């Protein structure tokens, strides 16, 4: 991991840098492609992410990408990206991340209570039409839809609330 690369990453993570502007959400029933990005924390979060992904997989093409913030490998069956793939200039040399960001997801979910620099990077560089995450006054410019929930409710509750609200988009 490059300390300088991390500084550049933070410097360039401004919502105004987004090339693809968010659009109005198409009705959930018409959406075909779902993207889920999350930061690895523990097995409980992994289970909540998988539960939400399984709901989407019933009717939608669903792809997941996990950010591993540690130097140790994590137990996930999804593709991962880590700081090891960050260059000194703040660019990621990750085929998995770059391919993920180019996909025109109808809905793009960030499954993190607190955004980190990599979450912000994905939100800025994604080709997705509609970005969904947890409500935060400081992060409002990154999303088209924010789900209000207290962090102490946990990731399973966040997954349930997200599914509940997304199904209502008509």
C-alpha positions in Angstrom: 0.0 0.0 0.0 1.3 3.4 -1.0 0.8 6.1 1.6 1.1 8.7 -1.2 -1.4 6.8 -3.3 -3.9 6.9 -0.4 -3.4 10.6 -0.1 -4.0 11.1 -3.8 -7.1 8.8 -3.6 -8.5 11.1 -0.8 -7.7 14.2 -2.8 -9.6 13.0 -5.9 -12.6 11.6 -4.1 -14.9 14.5 -4.7 -18.5 13.9 -5.8 -18.3 16.6 -8.4 -15.7 14.4 -10.2 -18.4 11.9 -11.1 -18.4 11.3 -14.9 -21.7 9.4 -15.0 -24.5 11.5 -13.5 -27.2 9.6 -11.6 -30.5 9.1 -13.3 -34.0 8.6 -12.0 -34.4 5.1 -10.8 -36.1 2.7 -13.2 -38.8 0.7 -11.5 -37.2 -2.2 -9.5 -39.3 -4.7 -11.4 -37.7 -3.5 -14.7 -34.1 -3.4 -13.3 -31.9 -6.2 -14.7 -28.4 -5.6 -13.2 -27.5 -5.0 -9.6 -24.1 -4.2 -8.2 -23.1 -4.5 -4.5 -19.9 -3.1 -3.1 -19.0 -3.6 0.6 -16.0 -3.4 2.9 -15.1 -6.6 4.7 -15.6 -6.4 8.5 -16.7 -9.8 9.8 -18.6 -12.9 9.0 -21.9 -11.4 10.3 -21.7 -8.6 7.7 -20.8 -11.1 5.0 -24.0 -13.1 5.9 -26.1 -9.9 5.7 -24.6 -9.0 2.3 -25.2 -12.5 1.0 -28.8 -12.5 2.2 -29.5 -9.3 0.4 -27.7 -10.6 -2.7 -29.7 -13.8 -2.7 -32.9 -11.8 -2.7 -31.7 -9.8 -5.8 -30.4 -13.0 -7.5 -34.0 -14.4 -7.7 -34.8 -12.0 -10.5 -31.7 -9.9 -11.3 -28.2 -10.4 -12.4 -26.2 -9.5 -9.3 -22.5 -8.9 -8.9 -20.6 -8.3 -5.7 -17.2 -6.8 -5.0 -15.5 -6.8 -1.5 -12.9 -4.3 -0.3 -10.4 -5.9 2.1 -9.0 -3.1 4.2 -6.5 -5.4 6.0 -3.3 -7.1 4.8 -4.6 -10.5 5.7 -6.8 -12.5 3.3 -10.5 -12.6 4.1 -13.0 -15.4 4.0 -15.3 -14.5 1.1 -16.4 -16.1 -2.1 -16.6 -12.7 -3.8 -13.9 -11.0 -5.8 -11.9 -8.6 -3.6 -9.8 -5.4 -4.0 -7.3 -4.2 -1.5 -4.9 -1.3 -0.8 -2.1 -3.5 -2.3 -3.6 -2.7 -5.7 -3.3 1.1 -5.2 -0.6 2.9 -7.1 1.4 5.8 -5.9 -0.7 8.1 -8.0 -4.0 7.0 -6.4 -5.2 4.7 -9.2 -6.2 1.1 -8.7 -4.4 -1.6 -10.7 -7.2 -4.1 -10.1 -8.8 -5.8 -13.1 -11.7 -6.9 -10.8 -12.4 -3.3 -9.6 -12.0 -1.7 -13.0 -14.3 -4.2 -14.7 -16.9 -3.8 -11.9 -16.9 0.0 -12.2 -17.5 -0.1 -16.0 -20.7 -2.1 -15.7 -23.9 -0.1 -16.1 -25.7 -1.4 -13.1 -29.4 -0.3 -12.8 -28.9 -0.1 -9.0 -25.5 0.1 -7.2 -25.5 -0.6 -3.4 -22.8 0.4 -1.1 -23.2 -1.8 2.0 -21.1 0.2 4.5 -22.2 2.2 7.5 -19.2 4.5 7.1 -17.7 5.3 3.8 -14.0 4.9 3.4 -11.9 6.3 0.6 -12.3 3.1 -1.6 -16.1 3.2 -1.1 -16.1 6.9 -2.2 -13.9 6.0 -5.2 -16.3 3.3 -6.4 -19.3 5.7 -6.0 -17.5 8.4 -8.1 -16.2 6.1 -10.8 -19.1 3.7 -11.2 -21.1 3.6 -14.5 -24.2 2.7 -12.4 -27.4 4.7 -12.9 -28.7 4.8 -9.3 -26.6 4.6 -6.1 -28.0 3.5 -2.8 -26.5 3.6 0.7 -27.0 4.4 4.3 -28.1 7.9 5.2 -25.4 10.3 6.2 -25.6 14.1 6.0 -21.9 14.3 5.1 -22.2 11.8 2.2 -25.4 13.0 0.5 -23.8 13.9 -2.8 -22.6 10.3 -3.4 -26.1 8.7 -3.5 -29.4 9.0 -5.3 -31.2 7.2 -2.4 -30.1 6.9 1.2 -31.7 4.5 3.7 -32.1 6.0 7.2 -31.2 3.5 9.9 -29.3 3.6 13.1 -26.0 1.8 12.9 -26.7 -0.1 16.1 -29.6 -1.9 14.3 -26.9 -3.9 12.5 -26.3 -5.0 8.9 -29.1 -7.6 8.8 -31.6 -4.8 9.6 -30.0 -2.5 7.0 -30.3 -5.3 4.4 -34.0 -5.8 5.2 -34.8 -2.1 5.1 -32.9 -1.7 1.8 -34.8 -4.5 0.2 -38.1 -3.1 1.6 -37.6 0.4 0.1 -36.1 -0.8 -3.2 -39.1 -3.0 -3.9 -41.3 0.1 -3.6 -39.6 2.0 -6.4 -42.1 2.0 -9.3 
